[in-house]
Amino acid sequence: MKIYNIKVFGIVQGVGFRPFISRLAGAFFICGNVANRGSYVEIFAQGENIDKFIQAITEQAPPRSSILKMDVTEMHSDKIFTGFEIIDSQHDSGDIFVSPDIAICDACASELFDKNNRRYLHPFINCTACGPRLTILKNMPYDRERTSMGEFPMCESCAAEYFNPDSRRFDAQPICCNACGPEIYIVGGARGNAAIIQARKILAEGGIVAIKGIGGFHLACDAKNFAAVQKLRDSKFRPTKPFAVMFKDIAAVRRECILTDNQLNFLDSPQKPIILLKKNPAGTIAENVAPNINKIGAMLPYTPLHLLLFTYPLSLVPNFPEALIMTSGNPSGTPIAIEDKAAQELCDCVLSNNRKILMRADDSVMDFVNDEPAIIRRSRGFAPLPIFYECKKNKSVLALGGELKNTFCLAKNNLFYASPYIGDLGDLRTIEILKSSIRRMSDLLEISPEIIACDKHPRYQTTKLAEEFNLPVVQVQHHYAHILSCLAENNFHGEVIGVAFDGTGYGDDETIWGGEIFICDAKNYKRVGHIAKFIQAGGDNSAREGWRIALAMMDLECAKKLNLADEKNLSAQNFLLKNNINCVASTSCGRLFDAVSAVLGICKSSSYEGEAAMKLQAAAEQHTPYITYHISHFTSQLSTNELFAEILSRRLEGVDSGVLARFFHEQLAEMVAQFCENLSFQTKIKTVALSGGVFQNSLLTSLTVEKLNRRGLKVLRHKFIPANDGGLCIGQALKAQSCL
């Protein structure tokens, strides 16, 4: 009797795949069994309709699954199966694919508000198509006892559904109901639905509530209440950085934002990321939500608790806001809180629950370039899905990422698993979280690193951490790693012209790099160009205060005319420059943006990373280009010094700052395109890769892509891996793999 052994690899755990196979087997009269094997799902199948059964596996797979490959082996055996069953999980070694956390599905959302359903108003409703995954998972295979839900015994009704092949919750590991599972509560106060009512009242009255979500706490307040938003800013020590806004529904989003169909598809996808959307001029969101920025970070409710907060009970809180600030529950610069005590200091009350979060996961953030995604923070909903890049040598690698926007990467067998967002490593607590997250993901993915990859910067925390593993270390130049991350995401093998525009990174000549052009592949790189050098004086202050960079590019009298800073600070900074004190040569494109923003009076000092550049882009997007300008001939450097001088001259003549902001973006993109065209002519390389934090700027990116394409050059850019330092770890891992 023929038996077929079918192994299905991909996102096939935690998405209802085994129940799906069981139902499919019944439909095609297939006998056999299915089991999780840790790194794949294994099926033994017997029956006359095997071909149709196998075809249906790929064609009808659950919407939250992702089949990467399927191996089918025909076997001969005397065994005859008499039915089909899901058997106990067993663990085999191999590639592991862990499902990210999934937003509540439509079926569960409907049941949530169905008075006749036994899960009516249940804040933890889920099924095989939705709910927490990575953040509650201890290890593989994905079964209840290996999650934080293992602490909650199922009631008889839930157990009946869990073991019923005809149920939507057949083998749904986080299954629970109002009679079993976690409990929601106000810390020191009400429990259950009464806790939700209390939190709703506080939010409606202008208060701040810390809300425990899937991957950590949010801090929430009414997004249309200026005083409430300001109170939250004071609590988080976050004076101007934009807050994300969760809207009740799509109609509420449209009242405040302008969105395309493609943006809507991602906004309402199973990942439910934050999408940066253009503000609707008629909107009524408080001005201090995203001050002097023309976009709002918008998202939709993605947990049952979010839906309950917005809609239940209307009779007790009739004027509840349709838009809530939902920002990570932590003081600025520290990790997102997952414990009640850590969240209590920042709010009027804490709405929590007793389901443990085993791995932090911030919300993912996505912008769009030419109506295509450009992810800025890759975390909940996306991590730790791997990217595939074939390497001839496949050692197990741990890449530690950068100092800012840290994520790490574990790589094995051509798969590169980037972690959820960790954060900035200036805080010791974040470093400890990085270490514990590495341990958990290493165990989860069963990857024991044989080599460590890190940045070249001698003072980075990750560089120091690399030595603690007592393993071979590969140090990768920061901006080269950016380009490699772009190659990895695009699965590109071969040489490219790499344009790495970034904030600051440690250069091979021990100066500050950040406006670099390379010829490179996965093994080697050569720096062939950069923006014009300038002097960066003042240490860390120069990264926050663009006027200091601007002063280095002009004389003191011009700076006084533009009122760049008060006379005392101008004189002190000028003294440093004249006497070469605390000065270093720099080609940082990020700092160039800061300097231009300061000269134009748009932002002279930043309270958060990227503020000056974001405001410069917002000003530029209000104008269309009309200034004509001839770019000087250049060889190994882009004439950004001449461009800056032209902007300075026109600003002193009184030209509008927004017009000049647009001029700067247009001309910088033109310089890049001309340089790459000349380089392509010399080298015959026809592909350009764009990476680095500056290419988060959607205007600059779209202009650069357009101008390169017009010259017949193919462009690789980021879509689902961040161009910023959040993607750095993947480039580091690729280099470590390639140099073995």
Secondary structure as UniProt FT lines:
FT   STRAND          2..11
FT   HELIX           17..27
FT   TURN            28..29
FT   STRAND          31..36
FT   STRAND          41..46
FT   TURN            48..49
FT   HELIX           50..59
FT   TURN            63..64
FT   STRAND          66..76
FT   STRAND          84..86
FT   HELIX           106..112
FT   TURN            115..116
FT   TURN            118..121
FT   TURN            123..124
FT   TURN            128..129
FT   STRAND          130..131
FT   HELIX           134..136
FT   HELIX           144..146
FT   HELIX           148..151
FT   HELIX           156..162
FT   TURN            165..166
FT   TURN            168..171
FT   TURN            173..174
FT   TURN            178..179
FT   STRAND          184..186
FT   TURN            187..188
FT   HELIX           193..204
FT   TURN            205..206
FT   STRAND          209..212
FT   STRAND          217..222
FT   TURN            223..224
FT   HELIX           226..236
FT   STRAND          244..247
FT   HELIX           250..256
FT   STRAND          257..258
FT   HELIX           261..267
FT   TURN            270..271
FT   STRAND          274..279
FT   TURN            281..282
FT   TURN            287..288
FT   TURN            291..292
FT   STRAND          295..299
FT   HELIX           304..311
FT   TURN            312..316
FT   TURN            318..319
FT   STRAND          323..328
FT   TURN            332..333
FT   HELIX           340..344
FT   TURN            345..346
FT   STRAND          349..353
FT   STRAND          365..369
FT   TURN            370..371
FT   STRAND          372..377
FT   TURN            380..384
FT   STRAND          386..388
FT   STRAND          397..399
FT   STRAND          409..412
FT   TURN            413..414
FT   STRAND          415..418
FT   TURN            425..426
FT   HELIX           428..445
FT   STRAND          451..455
FT   TURN            458..459
FT   HELIX           461..467
FT   TURN            468..469
FT   STRAND          473..476
FT   HELIX           478..489
FT   TURN            490..491
FT   STRAND          496..506
FT   TURN            508..509
FT   STRAND          512..520
FT   STRAND          525..531
FT   STRAND          534..537
FT   TURN            539..540
FT   HELIX           541..544
FT   HELIX           546..552
FT   HELIX           556..561
FT   TURN            562..563
FT   HELIX           567..578
FT   TURN            579..580
FT   STRAND          583..586
FT   HELIX           589..599
FT   TURN            600..601
FT   TURN            609..610
FT   HELIX           611..620
FT   TURN            621..622
FT   STRAND          637..638
FT   HELIX           640..652
FT   TURN            653..654
FT   HELIX           657..683
FT   STRAND          687..691
FT   HELIX           693..696
FT   HELIX           698..710
FT   TURN            711..712
FT   STRAND          714..716
FT   HELIX           725..727
FT   HELIX           728..738
//
